[in-house]
Each structure stands twice: as C-alpha cells, then as structure tokens.
Amino acid sequence: MWTPRRCGAHHDFERALLITNSIVVGNVRGQLSSLFTKLSTLQAKQNFALALVTGNLFAEDDETVADLLAGKITIPLPTYFTVGSTPLPQSIINKIEKDEEVWSLVPDSFRVD
C-alpha cells in the first residue's frame, strides 16, 4: 500500500486527498467567479475538504484576477492549483516580483509547485 511521505505542507495535502472528500476541477480558463459560485453550491451539500484544479486556472484576461485580488470573488474552500499552459497573470507576477504575499491576499488558494 502506498503511504505519503512527510514533506511539510505537501504532507497535509497528500493526507487530505487520501482521507477526505475532495473535488477535482479541470480547465477553468479564467472563469473564477463561475467556478467559485458552483463550488459554493456544491460545498454546502458535500462539505469538501479541498478542491484541486488540474487544468488552467487563469486565462490571458487579467480582469477577473483583479476582482479576485480585490476580494470580490470568494473562495469557499481550500483550493490547490498548478500553473498549466497559461502562465500566471502579469498582475500576480508583478506582486511576486515585489515580494508581496500574493496568496495571503487570496484566502484558501494554494499554488502547488
């Protein structure tokens, strides 16, 4: 039987996937408001421990990212994502380059490297 190895925050992520109710989402392509509205509805019924976005979370359009960073879009549960074939939006890259805490501005979002 496969057992996760201890590696900090990733250990918690692996453990959550093994023992909890999780939801996996494919390409979002910048439809953040729609995604998190649907997840809110599902979350109320299913009480997921986390969401995992396996495709492109962001699109080339930076408008929805501004809403996300401004707190206009609520993330209803811890959401993990990777950077797919669409790169991070420039506004997020700019904050990272300035050493600003991007992910702390967006509660319950986690980038998996």
Secondary structure as GFF3:
##gff-version 3
##sequence-region A 1 113
A	DSSP	alpha_helix	9	19	.	.	.	ID=ss1
A	DSSP	beta_strand	22	25	.	.	.	ID=ss2
A	DSSP	alpha_helix	32	46	.	.	.	ID=ss3
A	DSSP	beta_strand	50	53	.	.	.	ID=ss4
A	DSSP	alpha_helix	63	69	.	.	.	ID=ss5
A	DSSP	beta_strand	79	81	.	.	.	ID=ss6
A	DSSP	alpha_helix	90	97	.	.	.	ID=ss7
A	DSSP	alpha_helix	102	105	.	.	.	ID=ss8
A	DSSP	beta_strand	109	111	.	.	.	ID=ss9
###
